[in-house]
Amino acid sequence: MRSTKMFIAALGATALALTGCASGANDAADGDGGGDITVAFIPGIASDPFFRAMEIAAKDEAEKLGITLIWQGASDQYSPQTQLPFVDAALAQDIDALVLVPTDADALQPSVTKAESMGIPVITVDTTVSDQSTLVSHITGDNKDGGERAAAEMNEQIGGKGTVLVISASPTNTTGTQRVAGFEETMKAEYSGIELLPVQFAYSQPSEATTILNTTLLEHPDLAGVFAVDGTSCTGAIAALNNSNKVGEVSLICYDAYSSQVAELEEGSVSALIAQDPAQEARLALQYAYAKITGEGEDQIEKSVVIENVVMNRQNLAETRKYTYAE
């Protein structure tokens, strides 16, 4: 991480020099702006607060760097079927770089290959594709570590015994699979008194997560805990616990730190959150895109960047509240 910090510091002077001439350079809806460099940034699902926090930071960074930013993505469904039209539309425009949050490692690989064949550098953020060899960089949170931290927190909260359910986004989502792996491996290696139910998938639909947990509570009324691997699954799980009057009885540990989730943590529906730093991921992606296109600071680009997570719980909320995502 030391070289990343050096890169950001070195780029700071250039960014400040450009800020004065970058007015209006990042109208995300249609790509209007005054920058000579155009970067398309395609999130996983535009309405999700995680990606909203990313969007806010990306717009701010684009303005500093004089980049015209095209920010477009599916509004309400996290899937390759809804994401691919936005990627195709971006590649049909005169863009200089593509920042992509792939919704499926295999399904988005051809798009990345196509971009690279067109001479368009690609940076993946949060999730990635199957073949990372030609990417400029992949920037993400430490997903396996997040799963490991969630396992340790769950063990402490339920006293080392009981049945636990994991609700993930999809079986092909790279961040989700890493979080689940970290959680399951840690549970099996260190907390043998806890029984893990088979992982279930909500496909980033809160209503599906609600149905999953409602059904599980009927089959396992003594359920001790739930690990919701993404924010939308957390939203659905909260609804299920409220429906079943299980708030406070079932420990709910969620990934992400939406403002609504932090409020639920404070009120007691959620027992802990694993917070990422989507704003930093977005800023660094645009800094790397700028460096790759202009050559300024290109030698400071890291092929892989992993940003640490923070565990938020009611005991440390006063000091960790600052990690709530901007919306």
Residue pairs with C-beta under 8 A, 6 or more apart in sequence:
1 305
3 300
3 302
4 284
4 300
4 302
4 305
6 300
7 287
7 291
7 297
7 300
7 301
7 302
8 284
8 287
10 297
10 300
11 287
11 290
11 291
11 296
11 297
14 65
14 296
14 297
15 61
15 64
15 65
15 287
16 64
18 64
18 65
18 66
19 63
19 64
19 66
21 34
21 66
22 34
22 35
22 62
22 63
22 64
22 65
22 66
22 67
23 34
23 63
24 32
24 33
24 34
25 33
25 34
25 35
25 62
25 63
25 66
25 67
25 68
25 69
26 33
26 35
26 58
26 59
26 62
26 63
26 67
26 68
26 69
26 71
27 33
27 69
28 41
28 55
28 58
28 59
28 69
28 70
28 71
28 72
29 71
29 72
30 70
31 38
31 40
31 68
31 69
31 70
31 93
32 68
33 62
33 67
33 68
33 69
34 66
34 68
35 62
35 65
35 66
35 67
35 68
36 66
36 68
37 65
37 66
37 67
37 68
37 96
37 97
37 289
37 290
37 293
37 294
38 67
38 68
38 69
38 70
38 93
38 94
38 95
38 96
39 62
39 67
39 68
39 69
39 70
39 95
39 96
39 97
39 98
39 99
39 286
39 289
40 70
40 72
40 90
40 91
40 93
40 95
40 97
40 98
40 99
41 55
41 58
41 69
41 70
41 71
41 99
41 100
41 282
41 285
41 286
42 72
42 73
42 83
42 86
42 87
42 90
42 98
42 99
42 100
42 101
43 51
43 54
43 55
43 71
43 73
43 101
44 51
44 73
44 78
44 83
44 101
44 102
44 103
44 126
44 127
44 204
45 51
45 73
45 74
45 75
45 76
45 77
45 78
45 103
45 204
46 52
46 55
46 71
46 72
46 73
46 74
46 75
47 75
47 76
48 78
48 204
48 231
48 232
49 231
49 256
49 258
49 259
49 260
49 325
49 327
50 126
50 231
50 256
50 258
50 276
50 278
50 325
51 73
51 101
51 278
52 325
52 326
52 327
53 278
53 279
53 325
53 326
53 327
54 125
54 126
54 278
54 279
54 281
54 282
55 71
55 282
56 279
56 326
56 327
57 278
57 279
57 280
57 282
57 283
57 326
58 69
58 71
58 99
58 282
58 283
58 285
58 286
59 69
59 71
60 283
61 67
61 282
61 283
61 286
61 287
62 68
62 69
62 286
65 286
65 287
65 290
67 286
67 289
67 290
69 286
70 90
70 93
70 95
72 86
72 89
72 90
73 83
73 86
73 101
74 82
74 83
74 86
77 204
77 205
78 103
78 169
78 170
78 173
78 203
78 204
78 232
79 103
79 104
79 203
80 102
80 103
80 104
80 107
80 108
82 103
83 102
83 103
83 108
84 107
84 108
84 111
87 98
87 100
87 108
87 111
88 111
90 98
91 98
91 111
91 114
91 115
91 118
91 120
95 120
96 120
96 121
96 289
96 293
97 120
97 121
97 122
97 123
97 136
97 289
97 292
97 293
98 115
98 120
98 121
98 122
98 123
99 122
99 123
99 124
99 125
99 282
99 285
99 286
99 289
100 108
100 111
100 112
100 122
100 123
100 124
100 125
101 124
101 125
101 126
101 127
102 108
102 112
102 124
102 127
102 128
102 129
102 174
103 127
103 173
104 170
104 172
104 173
105 127
105 128
105 129
105 130
105 172
105 174
106 129
106 130
106 172
107 172
108 129
109 129
109 130
109 131
112 122
112 124
112 129
112 131
112 134
112 135
113 131
115 121
115 122
116 122
116 134
121 136
121 289
121 292
121 293
122 134
122 135
122 136
123 135
123 136
123 137
123 138
123 139
123 285
123 288
123 289
123 292
124 132
124 135
124 137
124 138
124 139
125 138
125 139
125 140
125 281
125 282
125 285
126 139
126 140
126 141
126 175
126 278
126 281
127 140
127 173
127 174
127 175
128 135
128 138
128 140
128 174
129 135
132 138
132 304
135 303
136 288
136 289
136 292
136 301
137 285
137 288
137 301
137 302
137 303
137 304
137 305
138 303
138 304
138 305
139 281
139 284
139 285
139 288
139 305
139 307
140 175
140 281
140 305
140 306
140 307
141 175
141 276
141 277
141 281
141 306
141 307
141 308
141 309
142 306
142 307
142 308
142 309
143 174
143 175
143 176
143 178
143 179
143 182
144 178
144 179
144 181
144 182
145 182
145 308
145 309
146 179
146 182
146 255
146 274
146 276
146 309
147 178
147 179
147 180
147 181
147 182
147 183
147 184
147 185
147 186
147 227
147 229
148 182
148 183
148 185
148 186
149 274
149 309
149 311
150 179
150 182
150 183
150 227
150 253
150 255
150 272
150 274
151 182
151 183
151 184
151 186
151 187
151 190
151 191
151 227
152 186
152 190
153 253
153 272
153 311
153 313
154 164
154 183
154 187
154 194
154 225
154 227
154 251
154 253
155 187
155 190
155 191
155 194
157 225
157 251
157 253
157 271
157 272
158 164
158 194
158 224
158 225
158 251
160 191
160 193
160 194
161 193
161 194
161 224
162 193
162 194
162 195
162 222
162 223
162 224
162 225
163 194
163 195
163 196
163 197
163 220
163 222
163 223
163 224
163 225
164 187
164 194
164 195
164 196
164 197
164 223
164 224
164 225
164 226
164 227
165 197
165 200
165 212
165 213
165 216
165 220
165 223
165 225
165 226
165 227
166 180
166 183
166 184
166 196
166 197
166 199
166 200
166 226
166 227
166 229
167 199
167 200
167 201
167 202
167 209
167 212
167 213
167 226
167 227
167 228
167 229
167 233
167 236
167 237
168 176
168 177
168 179
168 180
168 199
168 200
168 201
168 202
168 229
168 230
168 233
169 175
169 176
169 201
169 202
169 203
169 204
169 229
169 230
169 232
169 233
170 176
170 201
170 203
170 204
171 177
171 201
173 230
175 230
176 229
176 230
179 229
179 255
180 199
180 229
183 227
183 229
184 196
184 199
187 194
187 196
188 196
194 224
197 216
197 220
200 212
200 216
202 208
202 209
202 212
202 232
202 233
202 236
204 230
204 232
204 233
205 232
205 236
206 232
206 233
206 235
206 236
206 239
207 236
208 236
209 228
209 232
209 233
209 234
209 235
209 236
209 237
209 240
210 236
210 237
210 239
210 240
210 243
211 236
211 240
212 236
212 240
213 226
213 236
213 237
213 240
213 241
214 240
214 243
214 244
216 223
217 223
217 240
217 244
217 246
217 250
223 246
223 250
224 250
224 251
225 250
225 251
225 252
225 253
226 237
226 250
226 251
226 252
226 253
227 253
227 254
228 234
228 236
228 237
228 252
228 253
228 254
228 255
229 255
230 255
230 256
231 254
231 255
231 256
231 258
231 261
233 254
234 252
234 254
234 255
234 256
234 258
234 261
234 270
235 258
235 260
235 261
237 252
237 254
238 252
238 264
238 269
238 270
240 246
241 247
241 250
241 252
241 269
242 269
247 268
247 269
248 268
251 271
251 272
252 269
252 270
252 271
253 270
253 271
253 272
253 273
253 274
254 261
254 270
254 272
254 273
254 274
255 273
255 274
255 276
256 273
256 274
256 275
256 276
256 325
257 273
257 275
257 276
257 312
257 323
257 324
257 325
258 324
258 325
258 327
259 324
259 325
259 327
261 270
261 273
262 273
262 312
262 317
262 321
262 324
264 270
265 271
265 272
265 273
265 312
265 313
265 314
265 317
266 314
266 317
268 314
271 313
271 314
272 311
272 312
272 313
273 311
273 312
273 313
274 309
274 310
274 311
274 312
275 309
275 310
275 311
275 312
275 320
275 323
275 324
275 325
276 307
276 309
277 307
277 308
277 323
278 325
279 325
279 326
280 307
281 307
284 305
287 297
288 301
290 296
291 297
291 298
291 300
291 301
292 298
292 301
310 320
310 323
311 320
312 320
312 321
312 323
